[in-house]
Amino acid sequence: MNFNRLNSLKMETEDHYRKKASSYRTSPEYGKMISLYPILETSIKDCKGENLVA
């Protein structure tokens, strides 16, 4: 176990998380999940552009 990583509990930058999200949305796993759960795709589209974090 990497104890140094456990002791540094700081958040990454917003840009880091935006890149992660972009990468995830283009992954085969995401495409499969969306095809299996069509209501999820609708919900994601409904939230697009919303400011979900204050």
VENRAFEN-V394235 format. One record per pair of residues at least 12 apart in sequence whose ideal C-beta (glycine too) atoms are under 10 Angstrom apart, sorted by the first residue. I is the first residue (numbers start at 1). J is the second residue. Records with the same first field share a line. If there is no record, write none. Layout:
I->J, J
This chain:
14->53
25->44
30->44
